[in-house]
Amino acid sequence: MSASSLQRFAKDYAVQREAEGRGYAGDELFALPYIQSGPLARQWAVRARSFDAFRRRVIRPMATTLGRPLELLDLGAGNGWLSYRVAREGHRALALDIRDDRIDGLGASEPFLQRADGRMQIAVAGFDQIPAQNHSFDIAVFNASLHYATDLAAVLAEAARVVRPGGRLVILDSPFYRREADGLAMVAEKIADASRRFGSRAETLMSLPFIEFLTRARLAATATAAGVAWRRSRVLYPLWYELRPLTAKLRGARAPSRFDLWIGARP
């Protein structure tokens, strides 16, 4: 994709995010992902469960095993809340995103940087060309972002390049479907609803060829390029989230996606 089309997307995406109420400041910013009120509280309740599982099952065990602070790459970091949380635990984090706006892009990360005691840095870049040397990080985590890849195999190979042997690649909060057909149905619904949802920004926001969703088969197809075998680590989400498949079945709708934690070990 061209740099200009990516810039147009990033600009309109930031405006859309602001319209959805995703810009946080003050105490709410530092509370992320543990937002307790507001129109997005249910979404953050899900993301908080994912983050807790990531910290408990990946970050802390690796830190114990290595006996030192970790180096983490936060891919699609948004305002950097995950990097800040990791930095506050004594590790070092690089928050990377194509967006530097002050709504919930890296331009909103300044309060985090001020409190991170030098353990958090930011980089404005795409995750298809990571500005880091080979084997620079212990963990690379796609933070609700991998479904924005346009070439899944290339993006995963690039992430694997910068992770040290024995390190981890982690997928956090990207939609997974059991069946390809359900994912394709979701994309069709999104296209059909784009004008209502995005208004005048619809054309720009729907113009880039993102993969939009993942399946186990899609990940398996990248095994050769990335050199990583993936496993799912199931996360227990709030009851309303866990009941979504049953609700969809009763309504005769397509099966919903799941998040969970997907972990790949770097050989």
C-alpha positions in Angstrom: 0.0 0.0 0.0 1.2 3.5 -0.7 2.3 5.9 2.1 -0.3 8.4 1.1 -3.2 5.9 1.4 -1.9 4.7 4.8 -1.7 8.3 6.0 -5.3 9.0 4.8 -6.4 5.9 6.6 -4.6 6.8 9.8 -6.1 10.3 9.8 -9.7 9.2 9.3 -9.3 6.3 11.7 -8.2 8.7 14.4 -11.3 10.9 13.8 -13.5 7.7 13.9 -11.9 6.6 17.2 -12.6 10.0 18.7 -16.2 9.8 17.6 -16.5 6.4 19.3 -15.2 7.9 22.6 -11.8 6.1 22.6 -9.7 9.1 23.6 -8.8 8.9 27.2 -7.0 11.3 29.5 -6.2 11.7 33.2 -7.2 9.0 35.6 -9.0 7.1 32.9 -5.9 6.9 30.7 -3.9 5.4 33.6 -6.7 3.0 34.4 -6.5 1.3 31.0 -7.4 -1.5 30.4 -9.4 -1.6 33.6 -12.2 0.9 32.6 -15.2 0.4 34.9 -17.7 2.8 33.3 -18.7 4.4 30.1 -20.0 3.1 26.7 -16.9 1.0 26.1 -16.6 -0.6 29.6 -17.7 -4.0 28.3 -15.1 -4.0 25.6 -12.4 -3.1 28.1 -13.6 -5.8 30.4 -12.8 -8.3 27.7 -9.4 -6.7 26.9 -8.5 -6.6 30.6 -9.0 -10.4 30.8 -6.7 -10.9 27.8 -4.0 -8.6 29.2 -4.2 -10.3 32.6 -3.7 -13.7 30.9 -0.8 -12.4 28.9 0.9 -11.0 31.9 0.3 -14.2 34.0 1.1 -16.8 31.3 3.8 -15.1 29.3 5.5 -12.1 30.8 6.0 -13.2 34.4 7.0 -16.8 33.6 9.6 -15.6 31.0 11.0 -13.0 33.5 11.4 -15.7 36.1 13.1 -18.1 33.7 15.5 -15.5 32.3 16.1 -13.8 35.6 16.2 -10.3 34.2 13.9 -7.6 32.9 12.3 -8.3 29.5 12.5 -6.4 26.3 9.0 -6.2 24.8 7.8 -4.9 21.4 4.1 -3.7 21.5 2.9 -3.8 17.9 -0.1 -1.7 17.2 0.3 0.0 20.5 -2.3 2.8 20.2 -1.7 5.2 23.1 0.8 2.8 24.7 -1.2 1.6 27.7 0.1 -2.0 27.4 3.8 -0.8 27.1 3.2 1.4 30.2 1.8 -1.5 32.2 4.8 -3.6 31.2 7.3 -0.8 32.0 5.7 -0.4 35.5 6.6 -4.0 36.2 10.2 -3.2 35.6 10.6 -4.3 32.0 11.4 -2.3 28.9 8.9 -1.7 26.1 8.8 -0.2 22.7 5.3 1.0 21.6 5.0 0.9 17.8 2.1 2.2 15.8 1.5 4.0 12.5 -0.6 6.6 14.2 0.8 9.5 16.2 -2.4 11.4 16.8 -3.3 12.6 20.3 -6.7 10.8 20.3 -5.5 7.3 21.0 -2.4 7.1 18.9 1.2 7.5 20.1 0.7 11.2 20.4 -1.4 10.4 23.5 1.4 8.4 25.2 3.2 11.4 26.7 1.7 10.9 30.2 2.8 7.3 30.1 6.3 8.2 29.0 6.6 10.7 31.9 5.9 8.1 34.5 7.7 5.1 32.9 11.1 6.0 34.3 12.8 5.6 30.9 11.6 2.1 30.4 9.1 2.9 27.7 9.9 4.3 24.2 7.7 4.9 21.1 8.2 4.5 17.4 5.9 5.6 14.6 6.1 2.8 12.0 4.2 -0.1 10.5 4.7 -3.6 11.7 5.6 -4.8 8.2 8.9 -2.9 8.5 9.9 -2.8 12.2 12.8 -0.3 12.9 14.8 -2.7 15.0 17.8 -5.1 14.6 17.4 -8.9 14.4 16.8 -10.6 17.8 16.2 -7.3 19.7 13.2 -8.4 21.9 12.1 -11.2 24.1 8.5 -10.8 23.2 6.6 -9.2 20.3 2.9 -8.8 21.0 0.3 -7.9 18.4 -1.9 -5.7 20.6 -5.4 -5.8 19.0 -3.7 -5.2 15.7 -2.8 -8.3 13.7 -6.1 -8.2 11.8 -4.8 -5.0 10.3 -2.1 -6.8 8.4 -2.3 -6.9 4.6 0.2 -9.8 4.3 -0.1 -12.1 7.3 3.0 -14.3 6.5 5.2 -11.3 5.8 4.1 -9.5 9.0 4.7 -12.5 11.2 8.1 -13.2 9.6 9.1 -9.6 10.3 8.0 -9.9 13.9 9.9 -13.2 14.2 13.0 -11.5 12.9 13.2 -9.1 15.8 12.5 -11.7 18.5 15.4 -13.6 20.1 15.6 -17.4 19.8 13.5 -18.8 22.6 11.4 -15.7 22.7 7.6 -15.4 22.1 5.3 -13.9 19.5 1.9 -13.2 21.0 -1.5 -12.3 19.4 -3.8 -10.4 21.7 -7.3 -9.3 21.0 -7.6 -10.1 17.3 -10.8 -11.8 16.1 -10.4 -15.6 15.5 -13.1 -17.7 13.8 -13.4 -21.4 13.8 -14.6 -21.4 10.2 -13.3 -19.2 7.4 -16.9 -18.8 6.2 -17.9 -17.1 9.4 -15.1 -14.6 9.1 -15.9 -13.8 5.5 -19.6 -13.3 6.6 -18.4 -10.8 9.2 -16.4 -8.9 6.5 -19.4 -8.8 4.3 -21.5 -7.4 7.1 -18.9 -4.7 7.8 -18.9 -3.7 4.2 -22.6 -3.5 4.0 -22.8 -1.4 7.2 -19.8 0.9 6.4 -21.8 3.9 5.3 -24.0 3.9 8.4 -21.1 3.2 10.8 -18.4 5.5 9.3 -20.3 8.1 7.3 -18.1 10.2 5.0 -15.1 8.3 6.2 -16.3 4.9 5.0 -14.5 4.9 1.7 -11.1 5.6 3.3 -11.6 3.3 6.2 -12.6 0.4 3.9 -10.0 1.1 1.2 -7.1 -0.9 2.5 -6.9 -4.7 2.0 -6.6 -5.8 5.7 -7.0 -9.5 6.4 -9.7 -8.5 9.0 -9.7 -11.8 10.9 -7.7 -14.9 11.7 -8.3 -18.7 11.8 -6.1 -21.5 12.9 -5.6 -22.5 9.3 -4.5 -19.0 8.3 -1.9 -19.1 11.1 -0.7 -22.6 10.1 -0.2 -21.4 6.6 2.4 -18.9 7.8 4.5 -21.5 9.7 7.2 -21.8 7.1 7.6 -18.0 6.6 7.6 -17.1 10.3 9.1 -20.3 11.7 6.6 -20.3 14.6 4.1 -23.0 15.7 1.1 -21.4 17.4 -0.9 -22.6 20.3 -4.1 -21.2 21.7 -4.3 -20.3 25.4 -8.0 -20.0 26.2 -9.1 -17.0 28.3 -12.2 -17.0 30.5 -14.1 -13.9 29.5 -17.1 -12.3 31.1 -20.3 -14.4 31.0 -22.0 -12.3 28.4 -19.0 -12.8 26.1 -18.9 -16.6 26.7 -22.6 -16.9 25.9 -22.3 -15.2 22.5 -22.1 -18.4 20.5 -25.3 -19.7 22.1 -27.0 -16.4 21.6 -26.0 -16.4 17.9 -27.2 -19.9 17.4 -30.6 -19.2 18.9 -30.9 -16.2 16.6 -29.8 -18.1 13.5 -26.8 -15.8 13.1 -23.3 -16.6 12.1 -20.9 -17.8 14.8 -19.0 -14.9 16.5 -15.3 -14.6 16.8 -13.2 -15.2 19.9 -10.0 -13.5 21.1 -8.1 -15.7 23.6 -4.3 -15.7 23.7 -2.3 -17.1 20.8 1.4 -17.8 21.6 4.2 -18.8 19.3 7.6 -19.9 20.5 10.6 -18.5 18.5 13.0 -21.4 17.7 
